[in-house]
Amino acid sequence: MLSQSLEQIDQSIKYLHATKSVQKIDFHLHAGCEIYFLIQGDVRYFVEKTAYSLQYGDLILTNEHEIHKPSFNSDVTYERVTIEFDPLLFKPFVTEGMDPLACFYNRPLGQKNKLKLTVKETSQVMELFMKYGTLMRSGASGTAILKLSCMLELLVAINRIYLSQKPIEPALALHHKLTPILDYIDLHIHEDLSLELLQNRFYVNKYHLLRQFKEYTGSTVHEYIMTKRISLAKRHLAEGSSVLEACMRCGFNEYTSFLRIFKKKTGMLPKEYQKGNRP
């Protein structure tokens, strides 16, 4: 049923349970989908233009086109579990009654990313995370099969929670001065978006804008724009555009800069990405 060997499948799922001090994390993308589970920390989580306030047991789901980052409101200890995976692994398991990828794709970008779990659901999901972590440390025969089975069980559980989720509290409101600027950036991502242009269009001092954006998101305007452009480039490449076409359609003026930033953001060159994501 699966074209990949179990070893290849195993390499396409990246599990990380980490406790660390607060650090600066910029907007970024992953090659596939990510499940993010907060255990402890004072976290505000950004996905696209949406900000979510998180507490223990909250899940954040993102796909390969959604730029995202955690931002920290204080320096309390930060602990979370993340699982990144290639969505193509689980397409063979889609049935009429259950699509294990629905919660990652059957919604608008940057919306409905947060799942607020009940005590019972939190316990169930945490148990599956811990089970996967234990399997990772096992060298017994058949472990790769068990890890795949555990991952499928986790995706089914998360999708059931997603489908039954009642409306939760709204996402945090964007700063009223940043909202129109971010809307403009999204609509004109392929055009000139220099600080001077934004300053003149929105009648805001560019240095004030830089400070305000950094204070609210923990990142820079430039980092946000570059990550959004790479997200768009990935879409164009997956839809069949050439590397040069993707570069020009995403607002990059220099081809070499596009290649460098694409590699930095995705871990691979555009040609490599395109090879694995042809329509």
Secondary structure as UniProt FT lines:
FT   HELIX           6..11
FT   STRAND          13..20
FT   STRAND          33..40
FT   STRAND          43..47
FT   TURN            48..49
FT   STRAND          50..53
FT   TURN            56..57
FT   STRAND          59..62
FT   TURN            64..65
FT   STRAND          68..72
FT   STRAND          78..85
FT   HELIX           87..93
FT   TURN            100..101
FT   HELIX           102..105
FT   TURN            109..110
FT   STRAND          114..115
FT   HELIX           119..136
FT   TURN            141..142
FT   HELIX           143..164
FT   TURN            176..178
FT   HELIX           179..187
FT   TURN            188..190
FT   HELIX           195..202
FT   HELIX           206..217
FT   HELIX           221..238
FT   TURN            239..240
FT   HELIX           243..249
FT   TURN            250..251
FT   HELIX           255..266
FT   HELIX           270..276
//
